[in-house]
Amino acid sequence: MRLFGISPADDEPFKGRGGRLPFRFVAELLVVFIGVYGAFWAEGYWQRLEDRETEETILGALGAELENLAENGPVVRDGMALALAEHDEALARGDRPLPPYYREPGAETPSTSVWRATLSSGGVNLLDPELFFSLAEFYNRVESTADRYIRYNTVTEREILPLLSRGPDAFYDPGTGELDPKYGVHMDQLRTLRNEVSFIVARADTLRGRVLAELERIR
């Protein structure tokens, strides 16, 4: 009698004595299973190696970018601090100094290309979550400060530089002898930028240490 189209005789080739599956069939099935499992394991192993190499590359590049920020940032910070200090000293002497300003002679903003590439490539998925959060917070601060500087420099080029040849009279209220408020605001923006750059320099150095420590851990 057939059940679901299969007769008892059809089942005989798969049975040994006592109705059990023959050893050869079980062995072949086991070989197939081990082969499939081994292939998945090997694929996962090589993927883990590739991910680790990628993570090492990312961490190394981020470490170099943070080092650049930590080493070049003080030049910007000190240039801003010097402009403000010279103005304050002249004011203390009773002079009418020109409004202080700072212009970056090189690139207007620091490079964040490694971080941007890490984000766009999905490489952040390989980073330790806590380290990723700290880096994301830091680079957000860097980009915010860069945007602030660009706005500041736009005012410098539009409102300060064209009037320098006229001397202090172009910047001070003739009635009160005080610095025109709009130039005072511009000077306050410079103080804010100096403080932000100081923070970025210190934070970049700390994060670089964490990145290098993580790089050593995974090696």
Phi, psi and omega per residue, in radians:
M1 nan 2.341 3.135
R2 -1.617 2.439 3.077
L3 -2.135 2.050 -3.060
F4 1.020 0.588 3.079
G5 1.432 0.133 -3.119
I6 -2.082 2.204 3.096
S7 -1.607 2.753 3.095
P8 -0.949 -0.565 -3.118
A9 -1.174 -0.556 3.141
D10 -1.110 -0.417 -3.059
D11 -1.515 -0.201 -3.027
E12 -1.092 -0.707 -3.092
P13 -1.050 -0.395 -3.091
F14 -1.608 -0.007 -3.074
K15 -1.997 2.538 2.997
G16 -1.818 -2.693 3.119
R17 -1.161 2.504 3.120
G18 1.240 0.252 3.104
G19 1.354 0.274 3.138
R20 -1.648 2.714 3.104
L21 -1.215 2.425 -3.122
P22 -1.140 2.653 -3.106
F23 -1.039 -0.688 -3.104
R24 -1.061 -0.757 3.138
F25 -1.109 -0.764 3.127
V26 -1.088 -0.719 -3.136
A27 -1.114 -0.750 3.126
E28 -1.125 -0.697 3.110
L29 -1.104 -0.695 3.130
L30 -1.147 -0.694 3.110
V31 -1.086 -0.764 3.115
V32 -1.070 -0.775 -3.128
F33 -1.085 -0.800 3.140
I34 -1.112 -0.674 3.134
G35 -1.102 -0.798 3.135
V36 -1.138 -0.803 3.137
Y37 -1.084 -0.737 3.133
G38 -1.096 -0.660 3.124
A39 -1.120 -0.762 3.096
F40 -1.102 -0.734 -3.127
W41 -1.113 -0.767 -3.140
A42 -1.111 -0.724 3.126
E43 -1.084 -0.756 3.111
G44 -1.142 -0.649 3.141
Y45 -1.113 -0.834 -3.137
W46 -1.191 -0.556 3.089
Q47 -1.159 -0.682 3.111
R48 -1.137 -0.684 3.095
L49 -1.114 -0.749 3.136
E50 -1.126 -0.735 3.120
D51 -1.099 -0.689 -3.129
R52 -1.167 -0.712 3.093
E53 -1.106 -0.706 3.103
T54 -1.125 -0.740 3.124
E55 -1.098 -0.696 3.112
E56 -1.085 -0.733 3.130
T57 -1.106 -0.765 -3.134
I58 -1.116 -0.825 -3.121
L59 -1.115 -0.692 3.108
G60 -1.096 -0.747 3.137
A61 -1.195 -0.705 3.099
L62 -1.125 -0.680 3.099
G63 -1.056 -0.714 3.118
A64 -1.170 -0.692 3.133
E65 -1.172 -0.711 3.105
L66 -1.169 -0.634 3.090
E67 -1.101 -0.701 3.107
N68 -1.074 -0.732 3.108
L69 -1.152 -0.722 -3.110
A70 -1.199 -0.551 -3.085
E71 -1.542 -0.631 -3.103
N72 -1.579 -0.406 3.126
G73 -0.994 -0.729 -3.130
P74 -1.050 -0.514 3.108
V75 -1.111 -0.762 3.116
V76 -1.176 -0.839 -3.139
R77 -0.991 -0.823 -3.092
D78 -1.209 -0.581 3.083
G79 -1.129 -0.714 3.095
M80 -1.175 -0.762 -3.130
A81 -1.094 -0.673 3.138
L82 -1.139 -0.769 3.126
A83 -1.048 -0.745 3.132
L84 -1.198 -0.711 -3.114
A85 -1.137 -0.750 3.130
E86 -1.101 -0.674 3.098
H87 -1.141 -0.807 -3.110
D88 -1.128 -0.659 3.123
E89 -1.162 -0.728 3.111
A90 -1.138 -0.694 3.120
L91 -1.130 -0.665 3.122
A92 -1.157 -0.479 3.106
R93 -1.400 -0.093 -3.120
G94 1.613 0.149 3.121
D95 -1.414 3.004 3.012
R96 -2.002 1.452 -3.064
P97 -1.277 2.708 3.028
L98 -1.145 2.650 3.109
P99 -1.022 2.332 3.121
P100 -1.247 2.569 3.071
Y101 -2.664 2.817 3.114
Y102 -2.336 2.336 3.061
R103 -2.207 2.208 3.134
E104 -1.294 2.097 -3.086
P105 -1.249 -0.435 -3.140
G106 -1.698 -2.412 3.086
A107 -1.119 2.429 -3.079
E108 -1.182 -0.513 -3.089
T109 -2.234 2.642 3.118
P110 -1.232 2.711 3.140
S111 -1.315 2.285 3.014
T112 -2.221 0.454 -3.027
S113 -1.115 -0.633 -3.139
V114 -1.144 -0.776 3.129
W115 -1.100 -0.759 3.123
R116 -1.103 -0.712 3.115
A117 -1.143 -0.645 3.105
T118 -1.102 -0.718 3.116
L119 -1.151 -0.842 -3.040
S120 -1.207 -0.485 -3.114
S121 -1.525 -0.146 -3.089
G122 1.425 0.166 -3.123
G123 -1.130 -0.339 3.139
V124 -1.104 -0.386 3.129
N125 -1.159 -0.302 -3.137
L126 -1.588 -0.207 -3.067
L127 -1.473 2.685 3.022
D128 -1.029 2.283 -3.060
P129 -0.961 -0.724 -3.123
E130 -1.176 -0.708 3.105
L131 -1.162 -0.706 3.106
F132 -1.037 -0.779 -3.131
F133 -1.079 -0.752 -3.136
S134 -1.120 -0.724 3.118
L135 -1.161 -0.729 3.136
A136 -1.087 -0.752 3.115
E137 -1.098 -0.744 -3.123
F138 -1.135 -0.866 -3.087
Y139 -1.181 -0.506 3.024
N140 -1.090 -0.698 3.106
R141 -1.157 -0.711 3.121
V142 -1.084 -0.819 -3.105
E143 -1.189 -0.611 3.076
S144 -1.127 -0.753 3.121
T145 -1.148 -0.671 3.105
A146 -1.089 -0.756 3.097
D147 -1.102 -0.695 3.121
R148 -1.097 -0.714 -3.140
Y149 -1.139 -0.706 3.131
I150 -1.056 -0.745 3.094
R151 -1.116 -0.734 3.128
Y152 -1.074 -0.794 -3.094
N153 -1.178 -0.552 3.087
T154 -1.079 -0.751 3.088
V155 -1.142 -0.722 3.117
T156 -0.979 -0.846 -3.092
E157 -1.230 -0.501 -3.081
R158 -1.592 -0.658 -2.986
E159 -1.906 -0.402 -3.051
I160 -1.798 -1.015 -3.019
L161 -0.995 -0.738 -3.122
P162 -1.129 -0.331 -3.067
L163 -1.765 -0.076 -3.060
L164 -1.048 -0.631 -3.099
S165 -1.168 -0.307 3.138
R166 -1.467 -0.211 3.124
G167 1.457 -3.022 -3.065
P168 -1.008 -0.550 -3.083
D169 -1.003 -0.438 -3.114
A170 -1.289 -0.253 -3.024
F171 -2.018 -0.164 -3.070
Y172 -1.946 2.527 3.104
D173 -1.210 2.158 -3.098
P174 -1.150 -0.442 -3.123
G175 -1.386 -0.776 -3.074
T176 -1.736 -0.340 -3.086
G177 1.323 0.116 -3.140
E178 -1.628 2.748 3.080
L179 -1.082 2.338 3.117
D180 -0.976 2.347 -3.072
P181 -0.918 -0.628 -3.096
K182 -1.158 -0.526 3.074
Y183 -1.384 -0.492 3.034
G184 -1.141 -0.682 3.086
V185 -1.116 -0.717 3.127
H186 -1.083 -0.681 3.110
M187 -1.189 -0.656 3.090
D188 -1.111 -0.624 3.087
Q189 -1.106 -0.633 3.102
L190 -1.154 -0.676 3.094
R191 -1.119 -0.713 3.118
T192 -1.105 -0.754 3.121
L193 -1.092 -0.718 3.113
R194 -1.046 -0.750 3.137
N195 -1.158 -0.681 3.126
E196 -1.157 -0.732 3.119
V197 -1.137 -0.659 3.093
S198 -1.057 -0.748 3.102
F199 -1.107 -0.788 -3.101
I200 -1.077 -0.722 3.139
V201 -1.058 -0.857 -3.120
A202 -1.135 -0.738 -3.108
R203 -1.213 -0.658 3.124
A204 -1.071 -0.709 3.137
D205 -1.136 -0.729 3.123
T206 -1.131 -0.806 -3.118
L207 -1.165 -0.604 3.093
R208 -1.059 -0.717 3.092
G209 -1.068 -0.716 3.134
R210 -1.183 -0.701 3.131
V211 -1.119 -0.780 -3.137
L212 -1.164 -0.627 3.101
A213 -1.138 -0.701 3.111
E214 -1.178 -0.643 3.106
L215 -1.091 -0.742 3.107
E216 -1.167 -0.590 -3.107
R217 -1.136 -0.699 -3.038
I218 -1.507 -0.163 -3.125
R219 -1.361 nan nan
